[in-house]
Amino acid sequence: MTDFFTTYHHLFNVFLIGSGYALSQWVVMRAGVFSVATAGLASIGAYGAAILTTSYGWPYPLALLAGTLLGTGAGLLLSWPLARLRGVFQAIATLAFVQVVVALALYSDSLTGGAMGLNAIPTLVGTGETLIALVLVVYLMLAISATRVGRAFEAIRQNEAVASSLGVSVNFHQSLAFALSGAIAGLFGGLEALQSFALFPNTFGFPLVIAALSYVVLGGRRSVAGPIVGAAILLVLPELSRPLADYRMALYGAILMLVIAFMPRGIVDTAMLHLRRRSLAKSGQPEARE
């Protein structure tokens, strides 16, 4: 048992961080925003926490709080120009934001270390802190989903015009979703920074954009469990089957193609829908349209 934990300890940490990024991506998609800004927001939180600990000696709780606040502020700032955009234009704009953040990290040598990276970051957090952070974020997402804010997110996702006609402020709720996404990404970016020894600009580049989006598409866009299950499958499967690890991106693509073709709702949402239909069929009740 000890050997198993030692062998897969790092993989479990990667899963926890990936789940945090997945939830950051999920919350904006839940509010009907096609954003892929999670990688850029995580980069801001990661560099913020790392710089404050290495250069200014901040204790790690304050550094993580600062990374979370930086991510929240960046998310709010990003939501303002995106208020006029919809659909694919939001995706393009947020992808441009990620590229700008990567470029700033790459060319700000005196602050971020540039292409050589920010090194000698002290390892101040571990599995326990990361697990607690994920549990708290999951609880927060479940709590929000059960409130008027969660119902407003769902209404906007299904039909923005109808939600607006019912008195839902689309801009406010989408800005709130960006703030939540930024807070989660900033927090888990900081957690990754304080347990990875070094940060490099490309760590938060296009591969993370694809990964975070893939977790949500694979797992499901409605339930909180969806992105976590998606992260578990896409992160753990290549590692458990070592010969596939070098073909991670090809494996991502193949799995996503199969899921989109046969389970467009995602694995968790499809399973939940199937179970609900079986339950309604047994009770003889008609199924309500979504």
BALOBA-1460 file (C-alpha; in Angstrom, 3 decimals):
// residues 290
<rec num="1" residu="m" x="0.000" y="0.000" z="0.000"/>
<rec num="2" residu="t" x="2.865" y="2.342" z="0.832"/>
<rec num="3" residu="d" x="4.561" y="1.563" z="-2.477"/>
<rec num="4" residu="f" x="1.313" y="2.264" z="-4.340"/>
<rec num="5" residu="f" x="0.916" y="5.650" z="-2.639"/>
<rec num="6" residu="t" x="4.547" y="6.539" z="-3.304"/>
<rec num="7" residu="t" x="4.244" y="5.564" z="-6.961"/>
<rec num="8" residu="y" x="1.038" y="7.475" z="-7.681"/>
<rec num="9" residu="h" x="1.353" y="10.336" z="-5.200"/>
<rec num="10" residu="h" x="2.461" y="12.825" z="-7.835"/>
<rec num="11" residu="l" x="-0.275" y="11.654" z="-10.213"/>
<rec num="12" residu="f" x="-2.889" y="12.259" z="-7.503"/>
<rec num="13" residu="n" x="-1.582" y="15.801" z="-7.025"/>
<rec num="14" residu="v" x="-1.783" y="16.384" z="-10.780"/>
<rec num="15" residu="f" x="-5.372" y="15.112" z="-10.719"/>
<rec num="16" residu="l" x="-6.307" y="17.497" z="-7.896"/>
<rec num="17" residu="i" x="-4.815" y="20.487" z="-9.720"/>
<rec num="18" residu="g" x="-6.427" y="19.421" z="-13.002"/>
<rec num="19" residu="s" x="-9.807" y="19.094" z="-11.281"/>
<rec num="20" residu="g" x="-9.463" y="22.667" z="-10.023"/>
<rec num="21" residu="y" x="-8.741" y="23.920" z="-13.531"/>
<rec num="22" residu="a" x="-11.669" y="21.868" z="-14.835"/>
<rec num="23" residu="l" x="-14.055" y="23.498" z="-12.354"/>
<rec num="24" residu="s" x="-12.722" y="26.925" z="-13.326"/>
<rec num="25" residu="q" x="-13.545" y="26.123" z="-16.947"/>
<rec num="26" residu="w" x="-16.887" y="24.574" z="-15.997"/>
<rec num="27" residu="v" x="-18.315" y="27.539" z="-14.099"/>
<rec num="28" residu="v" x="-18.097" y="29.946" z="-17.061"/>
<rec num="29" residu="m" x="-19.534" y="27.375" z="-19.461"/>
<rec num="30" residu="r" x="-22.324" y="26.797" z="-16.945"/>
<rec num="31" residu="a" x="-23.204" y="30.484" z="-17.326"/>
<rec num="32" residu="g" x="-23.324" y="30.240" z="-21.114"/>
<rec num="33" residu="v" x="-19.897" y="31.776" z="-21.778"/>
<rec num="34" residu="f" x="-17.590" y="30.125" z="-24.309"/>
<rec num="35" residu="s" x="-14.405" y="31.115" z="-22.499"/>
<rec num="36" residu="v" x="-11.044" y="29.346" z="-22.619"/>
<rec num="37" residu="a" x="-9.301" y="31.826" z="-20.311"/>
<rec num="38" residu="t" x="-8.622" y="29.347" z="-17.480"/>
<rec num="39" residu="a" x="-4.971" y="28.866" z="-18.473"/>
<rec num="40" residu="g" x="-4.274" y="32.616" z="-18.462"/>
<rec num="41" residu="l" x="-6.051" y="33.158" z="-15.149"/>
<rec num="42" residu="a" x="-4.148" y="30.232" z="-13.606"/>
<rec num="43" residu="s" x="-0.873" y="31.701" z="-14.861"/>
<rec num="44" residu="i" x="-1.605" y="35.014" z="-13.141"/>
<rec num="45" residu="g" x="-2.392" y="33.278" z="-9.856"/>
<rec num="46" residu="a" x="0.635" y="30.977" z="-10.120"/>
<rec num="47" residu="y" x="3.178" y="33.688" z="-10.865"/>
<rec num="48" residu="g" x="1.619" y="35.997" z="-8.296"/>
<rec num="49" residu="a" x="1.873" y="33.409" z="-5.504"/>
<rec num="50" residu="a" x="5.365" y="32.286" z="-6.562"/>
<rec num="51" residu="i" x="6.814" y="35.801" z="-6.797"/>
<rec num="52" residu="l" x="5.369" y="36.820" z="-3.430"/>
<rec num="53" residu="t" x="6.910" y="33.795" z="-1.705"/>
<rec num="54" residu="t" x="10.309" y="33.789" z="-3.440"/>
<rec num="55" residu="s" x="10.969" y="37.529" z="-3.687"/>
<rec num="56" residu="y" x="9.085" y="38.929" z="-0.722"/>
<rec num="57" residu="g" x="8.945" y="36.029" z="1.720"/>
<rec num="58" residu="w" x="5.174" y="35.994" z="2.128"/>
<rec num="59" residu="p" x="3.741" y="33.012" z="4.047"/>
<rec num="60" residu="y" x="2.002" y="30.614" z="1.705"/>
<rec num="61" residu="p" x="-1.602" y="31.214" z="2.943"/>
<rec num="62" residu="l" x="-1.288" y="34.924" z="2.127"/>
<rec num="63" residu="a" x="0.428" y="34.157" z="-1.174"/>
<rec num="64" residu="l" x="-2.390" y="31.786" z="-2.157"/>
<rec num="65" residu="l" x="-4.973" y="34.375" z="-1.135"/>
<rec num="66" residu="a" x="-3.168" y="36.967" z="-3.244"/>
<rec num="67" residu="g" x="-3.074" y="34.573" z="-6.231"/>
<rec num="68" residu="t" x="-6.799" y="33.938" z="-5.803"/>
<rec num="69" residu="l" x="-7.553" y="37.673" z="-5.674"/>
<rec num="70" residu="l" x="-5.352" y="38.344" z="-8.706"/>
<rec num="71" residu="g" x="-7.224" y="35.685" z="-10.652"/>
<rec num="72" residu="t" x="-10.563" y="37.110" z="-9.515"/>
<rec num="73" residu="g" x="-9.587" y="40.632" z="-10.555"/>
<rec num="74" residu="a" x="-8.308" y="39.427" z="-13.926"/>
<rec num="75" residu="g" x="-11.543" y="37.532" z="-14.495"/>
<rec num="76" residu="l" x="-13.630" y="40.609" z="-13.732"/>
<rec num="77" residu="l" x="-11.520" y="42.823" z="-15.984"/>
<rec num="78" residu="l" x="-11.782" y="40.280" z="-18.774"/>
<rec num="79" residu="s" x="-15.566" y="40.065" z="-18.446"/>
<rec num="80" residu="w" x="-16.091" y="43.746" z="-19.311"/>
<rec num="81" residu="p" x="-14.832" y="43.751" z="-22.922"/>
<rec num="82" residu="l" x="-16.349" y="40.296" z="-23.465"/>
<rec num="83" residu="a" x="-19.836" y="41.509" z="-22.513"/>
<rec num="84" residu="r" x="-20.453" y="42.503" z="-26.148"/>
<rec num="85" residu="l" x="-19.194" y="39.224" z="-27.596"/>
<rec num="86" residu="r" x="-20.910" y="35.866" z="-27.930"/>
<rec num="87" residu="g" x="-20.064" y="32.330" z="-28.956"/>
<rec num="88" residu="v" x="-16.924" y="31.725" z="-30.966"/>
<rec num="89" residu="f" x="-15.902" y="35.380" z="-30.652"/>
<rec num="90" residu="q" x="-15.673" y="34.925" z="-26.878"/>
<rec num="91" residu="a" x="-13.472" y="31.876" z="-27.405"/>
<rec num="92" residu="i" x="-11.146" y="33.750" z="-29.761"/>
<rec num="93" residu="a" x="-10.906" y="36.749" z="-27.423"/>
<rec num="94" residu="t" x="-10.148" y="34.622" z="-24.357"/>
<rec num="95" residu="l" x="-7.591" y="32.592" z="-26.316"/>
<rec num="96" residu="a" x="-5.920" y="35.881" z="-27.246"/>
<rec num="97" residu="f" x="-5.924" y="36.785" z="-23.545"/>
<rec num="98" residu="v" x="-4.089" y="33.535" z="-22.743"/>
<rec num="99" residu="q" x="-1.483" y="34.280" z="-25.413"/>
<rec num="100" residu="v" x="-0.971" y="37.814" z="-24.039"/>
<rec num="101" residu="v" x="-0.405" y="36.441" z="-20.529"/>
<rec num="102" residu="v" x="2.067" y="33.849" z="-21.844"/>
<rec num="103" residu="a" x="3.920" y="36.567" z="-23.779"/>
<rec num="104" residu="l" x="4.115" y="38.817" z="-20.723"/>
<rec num="105" residu="a" x="5.510" y="35.953" z="-18.639"/>
<rec num="106" residu="l" x="7.989" y="35.125" z="-21.415"/>
<rec num="107" residu="y" x="9.391" y="38.636" z="-21.873"/>
<rec num="108" residu="s" x="9.255" y="39.957" z="-18.292"/>
<rec num="109" residu="d" x="12.629" y="38.459" z="-17.442"/>
<rec num="110" residu="s" x="13.271" y="40.523" z="-14.342"/>
<rec num="111" residu="l" x="9.968" y="39.505" z="-12.760"/>
<rec num="112" residu="t" x="9.100" y="36.034" z="-14.084"/>
<rec num="113" residu="g" x="12.468" y="34.707" z="-15.206"/>
<rec num="114" residu="g" x="11.389" y="34.759" z="-18.842"/>
<rec num="115" residu="a" x="12.007" y="31.660" z="-20.923"/>
<rec num="116" residu="m" x="14.329" y="30.254" z="-18.234"/>
<rec num="117" residu="g" x="11.409" y="30.175" z="-15.853"/>
<rec num="118" residu="l" x="10.962" y="31.146" z="-12.231"/>
<rec num="119" residu="n" x="13.084" y="28.668" z="-10.269"/>
<rec num="120" residu="a" x="13.824" y="27.706" z="-6.676"/>
<rec num="121" residu="i" x="10.190" y="28.068" z="-5.601"/>
<rec num="122" residu="p" x="9.866" y="26.575" z="-2.110"/>
<rec num="123" residu="t" x="7.571" y="23.557" z="-1.760"/>
<rec num="124" residu="l" x="5.116" y="24.936" z="0.761"/>
<rec num="125" residu="v" x="1.924" y="23.009" z="-0.014"/>
<rec num="126" residu="g" x="1.210" y="19.350" z="-0.572"/>
<rec num="127" residu="t" x="-1.573" y="16.872" z="-1.162"/>
<rec num="128" residu="g" x="-3.484" y="17.794" z="2.001"/>
<rec num="129" residu="e" x="-3.804" y="21.485" z="1.222"/>
<rec num="130" residu="t" x="-4.690" y="20.821" z="-2.410"/>
<rec num="131" residu="l" x="-7.336" y="18.253" z="-1.461"/>
<rec num="132" residu="i" x="-8.887" y="20.644" z="1.075"/>
<rec num="133" residu="a" x="-8.977" y="23.389" z="-1.570"/>
<rec num="134" residu="l" x="-10.712" y="21.082" z="-4.053"/>
<rec num="135" residu="v" x="-13.282" y="19.923" z="-1.493"/>
<rec num="136" residu="l" x="-14.088" y="23.537" z="-0.577"/>
<rec num="137" residu="v" x="-14.448" y="24.550" z="-4.233"/>
<rec num="138" residu="v" x="-16.711" y="21.566" z="-4.960"/>
<rec num="139" residu="y" x="-18.863" y="22.468" z="-1.955"/>
<rec num="140" residu="l" x="-19.042" y="26.084" z="-3.131"/>
<rec num="141" residu="m" x="-20.059" y="25.044" z="-6.647"/>
<rec num="142" residu="l" x="-22.758" y="22.692" z="-5.294"/>
<rec num="143" residu="a" x="-24.056" y="25.430" z="-2.993"/>
<rec num="144" residu="i" x="-24.174" y="27.979" z="-5.810"/>
<rec num="145" residu="s" x="-25.945" y="25.514" z="-8.124"/>
<rec num="146" residu="a" x="-28.772" y="25.216" z="-5.587"/>
<rec num="147" residu="t" x="-29.302" y="28.991" z="-5.320"/>
<rec num="148" residu="r" x="-30.922" y="31.609" z="-7.535"/>
<rec num="149" residu="v" x="-27.500" y="32.338" z="-8.999"/>
<rec num="150" residu="g" x="-27.139" y="28.734" z="-10.149"/>
<rec num="151" residu="r" x="-30.621" y="28.757" z="-11.665"/>
<rec num="152" residu="a" x="-29.790" y="32.028" z="-13.416"/>
<rec num="153" residu="f" x="-26.607" y="30.456" z="-14.836"/>
<rec num="154" residu="e" x="-28.648" y="27.552" z="-16.172"/>
<rec num="155" residu="a" x="-31.287" y="29.848" z="-17.691"/>
<rec num="156" residu="i" x="-28.621" y="31.919" z="-19.458"/>
<rec num="157" residu="r" x="-26.897" y="28.775" z="-20.735"/>
<rec num="158" residu="q" x="-30.118" y="27.413" z="-22.211"/>
<rec num="159" residu="n" x="-31.457" y="30.622" z="-23.750"/>
<rec num="160" residu="e" x="-29.968" y="34.026" z="-23.048"/>
<rec num="161" residu="a" x="-32.882" y="35.956" z="-24.577"/>
<rec num="162" residu="v" x="-35.481" y="34.118" z="-22.490"/>
<rec num="163" residu="a" x="-33.402" y="34.554" z="-19.331"/>
<rec num="164" residu="s" x="-33.151" y="38.285" z="-19.983"/>
<rec num="165" residu="s" x="-36.913" y="38.538" z="-20.538"/>
<rec num="166" residu="l" x="-37.432" y="36.885" z="-17.139"/>
<rec num="167" residu="g" x="-35.435" y="39.633" z="-15.431"/>
<rec num="168" residu="v" x="-32.076" y="37.857" z="-15.213"/>
<rec num="169" residu="s" x="-29.149" y="40.257" z="-15.611"/>
<rec num="170" residu="v" x="-26.997" y="38.457" z="-18.171"/>
<rec num="171" residu="n" x="-23.984" y="40.769" z="-17.868"/>
<rec num="172" residu="f" x="-23.963" y="40.609" z="-14.064"/>
<rec num="173" residu="h" x="-24.181" y="36.837" z="-13.872"/>
<rec num="174" residu="q" x="-21.591" y="36.293" z="-16.589"/>
<rec num="175" residu="s" x="-19.232" y="38.719" z="-14.827"/>
<rec num="176" residu="l" x="-19.827" y="36.757" z="-11.623"/>
<rec num="177" residu="a" x="-19.011" y="33.540" z="-13.481"/>
<rec num="178" residu="f" x="-15.756" y="35.067" z="-14.750"/>
<rec num="179" residu="a" x="-14.868" y="36.195" z="-11.222"/>
<rec num="180" residu="l" x="-15.505" y="32.707" z="-9.846"/>
<rec num="181" residu="s" x="-13.533" y="31.144" z="-12.689"/>
<rec num="182" residu="g" x="-10.634" y="33.510" z="-12.048"/>
<rec num="183" residu="a" x="-10.684" y="32.837" z="-8.313"/>
<rec num="184" residu="i" x="-10.604" y="29.062" z="-8.780"/>
<rec num="185" residu="a" x="-7.943" y="29.206" z="-11.494"/>
<rec num="186" residu="g" x="-5.825" y="31.639" z="-9.464"/>
<rec num="187" residu="l" x="-6.064" y="29.454" z="-6.360"/>
<rec num="188" residu="f" x="-5.067" y="26.246" z="-8.118"/>
<rec num="189" residu="g" x="-2.423" y="28.041" z="-10.146"/>
<rec num="190" residu="g" x="-0.913" y="29.175" z="-6.849"/>
<rec num="191" residu="l" x="-1.152" y="25.652" z="-5.446"/>
<rec num="192" residu="e" x="0.629" y="24.268" z="-8.498"/>
<rec num="193" residu="a" x="3.344" y="26.920" z="-8.242"/>
<rec num="194" residu="l" x="4.046" y="26.175" z="-4.585"/>
<rec num="195" residu="q" x="4.574" y="22.467" z="-5.165"/>
<rec num="196" residu="s" x="6.325" y="22.341" z="-8.545"/>
<rec num="197" residu="f" x="9.723" y="23.987" z="-7.777"/>
<rec num="198" residu="a" x="9.681" y="25.997" z="-11.041"/>
<rec num="199" residu="l" x="7.283" y="27.821" z="-13.365"/>
<rec num="200" residu="f" x="7.628" y="28.248" z="-17.119"/>
<rec num="201" residu="p" x="5.424" y="30.389" z="-19.407"/>
<rec num="202" residu="n" x="4.465" y="27.465" z="-21.646"/>
<rec num="203" residu="t" x="3.090" y="25.567" z="-18.637"/>
<rec num="204" residu="f" x="-0.021" y="27.735" z="-19.003"/>
<rec num="205" residu="g" x="-0.161" y="27.828" z="-22.779"/>
<rec num="206" residu="f" x="-2.319" y="26.181" z="-25.412"/>
<rec num="207" residu="p" x="-2.025" y="22.586" z="-24.087"/>
<rec num="208" residu="l" x="-3.658" y="23.646" z="-20.803"/>
<rec num="209" residu="v" x="-6.381" y="25.472" z="-22.752"/>
<rec num="210" residu="i" x="-7.227" y="22.234" z="-24.574"/>
<rec num="211" residu="a" x="-6.902" y="20.110" z="-21.442"/>
<rec num="212" residu="a" x="-9.260" y="22.225" z="-19.291"/>
<rec num="213" residu="l" x="-11.849" y="22.354" z="-22.059"/>
<rec num="214" residu="s" x="-11.507" y="18.623" z="-22.669"/>
<rec num="215" residu="y" x="-12.166" y="17.774" z="-19.022"/>
<rec num="216" residu="v" x="-15.529" y="19.556" z="-19.138"/>
<rec num="217" residu="v" x="-16.604" y="18.262" z="-22.551"/>
<rec num="218" residu="l" x="-15.714" y="14.691" z="-21.613"/>
<rec num="219" residu="g" x="-17.222" y="14.657" z="-18.140"/>
<rec num="220" residu="g" x="-20.269" y="16.845" z="-18.680"/>
<rec num="221" residu="r" x="-21.273" y="20.486" z="-18.577"/>
<rec num="222" residu="r" x="-24.188" y="20.367" z="-16.130"/>
<rec num="223" residu="s" x="-23.130" y="18.448" z="-13.024"/>
<rec num="224" residu="v" x="-20.258" y="19.464" z="-10.758"/>
<rec num="225" residu="a" x="-18.956" y="15.889" z="-10.873"/>
<rec num="226" residu="g" x="-18.639" y="16.028" z="-14.670"/>
<rec num="227" residu="p" x="-15.391" y="18.009" z="-15.005"/>
<rec num="228" residu="i" x="-13.782" y="16.081" z="-12.136"/>
<rec num="229" residu="v" x="-14.561" y="12.736" z="-13.772"/>
<rec num="230" residu="g" x="-13.310" y="14.110" z="-17.095"/>
<rec num="231" residu="a" x="-10.049" y="15.197" z="-15.470"/>
<rec num="232" residu="a" x="-9.636" y="11.816" z="-13.810"/>
<rec num="233" residu="i" x="-10.058" y="9.917" z="-17.083"/>
<rec num="234" residu="l" x="-7.816" y="12.115" z="-19.207"/>
<rec num="235" residu="l" x="-5.070" y="12.450" z="-16.591"/>
<rec num="236" residu="v" x="-5.022" y="8.970" z="-15.084"/>
<rec num="237" residu="l" x="-5.613" y="6.782" z="-18.147"/>
<rec num="238" residu="p" x="-2.364" y="7.618" z="-20.010"/>
<rec num="239" residu="e" x="-0.344" y="7.261" z="-16.798"/>
<rec num="240" residu="l" x="-1.790" y="3.875" z="-15.889"/>
<rec num="241" residu="s" x="-1.056" y="2.687" z="-19.410"/>
<rec num="242" residu="r" x="2.522" y="3.885" z="-19.779"/>
<rec num="243" residu="p" x="2.907" y="3.161" z="-23.525"/>
<rec num="244" residu="l" x="0.087" y="5.666" z="-24.164"/>
<rec num="245" residu="a" x="1.666" y="8.462" z="-22.102"/>
<rec num="246" residu="d" x="3.715" y="9.741" z="-25.065"/>
<rec num="247" residu="y" x="0.543" y="9.955" z="-27.142"/>
<rec num="248" residu="r" x="-1.476" y="11.912" z="-24.604"/>
<rec num="249" residu="m" x="-2.827" y="14.547" z="-27.004"/>
<rec num="250" residu="a" x="-3.757" y="11.948" z="-29.634"/>
<rec num="251" residu="l" x="-5.521" y="9.951" z="-26.909"/>
<rec num="252" residu="y" x="-7.383" y="13.086" z="-25.776"/>
<rec num="253" residu="g" x="-8.582" y="13.651" z="-29.321"/>
<rec num="254" residu="a" x="-9.699" y="10.069" z="-29.858"/>
<rec num="255" residu="i" x="-11.613" y="9.920" z="-26.551"/>
<rec num="256" residu="l" x="-13.280" y="13.279" z="-27.192"/>
<rec num="257" residu="m" x="-14.346" y="12.274" z="-30.699"/>
<rec num="258" residu="l" x="-15.984" y="9.108" z="-29.345"/>
<rec num="259" residu="v" x="-17.705" y="10.962" z="-26.503"/>
<rec num="260" residu="i" x="-18.969" y="13.788" z="-28.735"/>
<rec num="261" residu="a" x="-20.271" y="11.266" z="-31.267"/>
<rec num="262" residu="f" x="-21.982" y="8.876" z="-28.845"/>
<rec num="263" residu="m" x="-22.431" y="10.851" z="-25.595"/>
<rec num="264" residu="p" x="-22.643" y="14.552" z="-26.523"/>
<rec num="265" residu="r" x="-23.783" y="15.462" z="-22.997"/>
<rec num="266" residu="g" x="-20.613" y="14.019" z="-21.487"/>
<rec num="267" residu="i" x="-20.109" y="10.832" z="-19.519"/>
<rec num="268" residu="v" x="-21.567" y="11.921" z="-16.171"/>
<rec num="269" residu="d" x="-24.524" y="13.862" z="-17.566"/>
<rec num="270" residu="t" x="-25.398" y="10.992" z="-19.928"/>
<rec num="271" residu="a" x="-25.258" y="8.488" z="-17.064"/>
<rec num="272" residu="m" x="-27.423" y="10.709" z="-14.849"/>
<rec num="273" residu="l" x="-29.965" y="11.186" z="-17.642"/>
<rec num="274" residu="h" x="-30.090" y="7.430" z="-18.227"/>
<rec num="275" residu="l" x="-30.661" y="6.738" z="-14.537"/>
<rec num="276" residu="r" x="-33.372" y="9.388" z="-14.352"/>
<rec num="277" residu="r" x="-35.169" y="7.949" z="-17.373"/>
<rec num="278" residu="r" x="-35.084" y="4.485" z="-15.838"/>
<rec num="279" residu="s" x="-36.458" y="5.836" z="-12.572"/>
<rec num="280" residu="l" x="-39.276" y="7.693" z="-14.367"/>
<rec num="281" residu="a" x="-40.082" y="4.641" z="-16.476"/>
<rec num="282" residu="k" x="-40.423" y="2.490" z="-13.361"/>
<rec num="283" residu="s" x="-42.675" y="5.036" z="-11.667"/>
<rec num="284" residu="g" x="-44.759" y="5.599" z="-14.821"/>
<rec num="285" residu="q" x="-44.181" y="9.360" z="-14.812"/>
<rec num="286" residu="p" x="-43.619" y="11.295" z="-18.056"/>
<rec num="287" residu="e" x="-40.163" y="12.746" z="-18.659"/>
<rec num="288" residu="a" x="-39.927" y="16.529" z="-18.485"/>
<rec num="289" residu="r" x="-38.214" y="18.286" z="-21.367"/>
<rec num="290" residu="e" x="-34.909" y="19.980" z="-20.584"/>
